[in-house]
Every structure is written in structure tokens, then in C-alpha cells.
Amino acid sequence: MPDTGNRRILAFDFGTRRIGVARGQELLGTGQPLAMIPARDGIPDWQQVEKLLAEWQPDIVVVGLPLNMDDTENDMCARARKFGKRLHGRYHVPVEMVDERLTSFEAKGDVMAAGGSRDFGRHGVDDRAAVLILETWCREQTGKPD
């Protein structure tokens, strides 16, 4: 695995209907939207996940943890953790969880500010939320504030 600071990252915004994916490099601290993987009650299309992992060969995977505003965990946190454990178990890639509070809200705001569709049911923002998760993780590694 490359030295800390030079790692390739895939970030996942776990959801029950869609899972957003972003890619990035720790050195740059930025991410790009990559895909939205369909899910059925939180179960992803594992073939698509495997394809992305094979194509991008991340050194680490980051999964968003949707904590409550008071830092407590909820049912979705347990499901996101389970998804992270399955990623590690199936593909033997290091997985880290990162606080993703308000990333979907922020991603929706970014889309609306850019004049994009407000039909978030059909046109999700999960891949953009994954970018924010990835960038949050990168900032945490360098100790930079938000």
C-alpha cells in the first residue's frame, strides 16, 4: 500500500435505494463523482461494486456514517457499518467510516445552486454526497479544519 498521503480512495454514500460512489486521491484531497449503484433495501449490486474496485484499485475505502446531530448512532449507521464490513470481507480492502452528517443536504444545495434538477428522487445526489465524504476523510487525515 502507498504511503499515507498518496493513497487512492473510493468513497461510498450508503443508502437503501442507491449507493453513491466517488473516487479521489489523498494527495489532492478532492474527489470526483463516479457512480450511483442501485440497491434493494440496502443490498447493492455487488457486481457493480466489484467492477469499480477492480477498475480503480483503491488503497482504502471510506464509507459515510450518518450520525445524528447529537453524535448518537441510528439504524442507518448500523446498516452503513454492515456495508463497510461486507466490503472488507468480500474484497479485503481497508475500510474506514467517516461522519457524513448533512452531506446529502449539502450535495442537494450544490446541485440547486448550479441550476440542476430538483427531482432528487429520480436524479439522486448520492455520488456528490460521496465526494463530500471523501473530502471530509482527506481533511481528517491532514488535520485541516472544514
C-alpha positions in Angstrom: 0.0 0.0 0.0 1.3 3.5 -0.8 2.5 5.8 2.0 -0.1 7.8 3.9 -0.8 10.9 1.8 -0.6 9.1 -1.6 -3.5 6.7 -1.4 -6.2 6.1 -4.0 -9.6 6.3 -2.3 -13.1 5.2 -3.2 -15.9 6.7 -1.0 -19.4 5.3 -0.6 -22.6 7.1 0.5 -24.7 4.2 1.7 -28.4 4.3 1.1 -31.2 1.8 0.9 -32.1 2.6 -2.7 -28.9 4.0 -4.1 -25.2 4.0 -3.1 -23.2 6.9 -4.3 -19.5 6.4 -5.2 -16.7 8.9 -5.6 -13.0 8.5 -6.3 -10.1 10.6 -5.4 -6.5 10.8 -4.2 -5.4 11.6 -0.7 -2.6 13.8 -2.0 -5.1 16.2 -3.8 -7.7 16.0 -1.1 -10.5 16.1 -3.7 -12.9 13.7 -5.2 -15.0 13.2 -8.3 -18.4 11.6 -8.6 -18.1 8.2 -10.1 -21.3 6.2 -9.9 -24.6 5.6 -8.3 -25.1 1.9 -7.6 -28.7 0.7 -7.3 -29.6 -1.1 -4.1 -32.6 -3.0 -2.9 -33.3 -2.3 0.8 -29.6 -1.5 1.2 -28.2 -4.5 -0.7 -26.1 -3.2 -3.5 -25.4 -4.7 -6.9 -22.2 -6.4 -5.8 -21.1 -7.0 -9.4 -21.0 -3.2 -9.9 -19.2 -2.7 -6.7 -16.6 -5.4 -7.7 -16.2 -3.8 -11.1 -15.5 -0.4 -9.6 -13.0 -1.8 -7.1 -11.2 -3.7 -9.9 -11.1 -0.7 -12.2 -10.0 1.9 -9.6 -8.0 -0.3 -7.3 -8.3 1.8 -4.2 -5.8 1.6 -1.4 -8.6 2.4 1.1 -12.4 2.6 1.0 -14.3 5.2 3.0 -18.0 4.7 4.0 -20.1 7.5 5.3 -21.6 7.1 8.7 -24.9 9.1 9.1 -24.7 10.1 12.7 -27.4 12.0 14.4 -26.7 15.7 15.2 -26.1 14.8 18.8 -23.3 12.3 17.8 -25.5 9.2 18.5 -26.0 6.4 16.1 -29.2 5.3 14.4 -30.4 2.4 12.4 -28.8 3.7 9.2 -25.4 3.8 11.0 -25.7 0.1 11.7 -26.5 -0.6 8.1 -23.7 1.5 6.8 -21.3 -0.3 9.2 -22.5 -3.6 7.9 -22.0 -2.5 4.3 -18.4 -1.5 5.3 -17.7 -4.8 6.9 -19.0 -6.6 3.9 -16.8 -4.6 1.6 -13.8 -5.5 3.7 -14.8 -9.2 4.0 -15.5 -9.6 0.3 -12.7 -7.6 -1.2 -10.1 -7.5 1.5 -9.6 -3.7 1.2 -9.1 -1.5 4.2 -12.4 0.3 5.2 -12.8 3.4 7.3 -16.0 5.0 8.5 -16.4 8.8 8.4 -19.0 11.2 9.8 -21.2 12.1 6.9 -23.8 14.3 8.7 -25.6 16.7 6.3 -23.6 15.6 3.2 -26.8 14.7 1.2 -28.3 18.1 2.3 -25.1 19.9 1.2 -25.0 18.0 -2.1 -28.6 18.9 -2.9 -27.8 22.6 -2.2 -24.8 22.4 -4.6 -27.0 20.9 -7.4 -29.7 23.6 -6.9 -27.1 26.4 -6.8 -25.7 25.1 -10.1 -29.2 25.2 -11.6 -29.6 21.4 -11.7 -32.7 19.3 -11.4 -34.6 19.4 -8.1 -36.1 15.9 -8.7 -33.8 14.2 -6.3 -36.0 11.1 -6.3 -35.1 10.3 -9.9 -31.8 12.2 -10.1 -30.1 11.4 -6.8 -27.1 13.3 -5.3 -25.6 10.2 -3.7 -22.4 10.4 -5.9 -21.9 14.0 -5.0 -22.5 13.2 -1.3 -19.8 10.5 -1.7 -17.4 13.3 -2.9 -18.1 15.2 0.3 -17.5 12.1 2.4 -14.2 11.5 0.6 -13.1 15.2 1.1 -14.0 15.1 4.7 -11.9 12.0 5.2 -9.0 13.6 3.5 -9.2 16.7 5.7 -9.3 14.5 8.8 -6.0 12.9 7.6 -4.2 16.2 7.4 -5.8 17.7 10.4 -7.2 20.6 8.3 -10.5 22.2 9.6 -13.6 22.2 7.4 
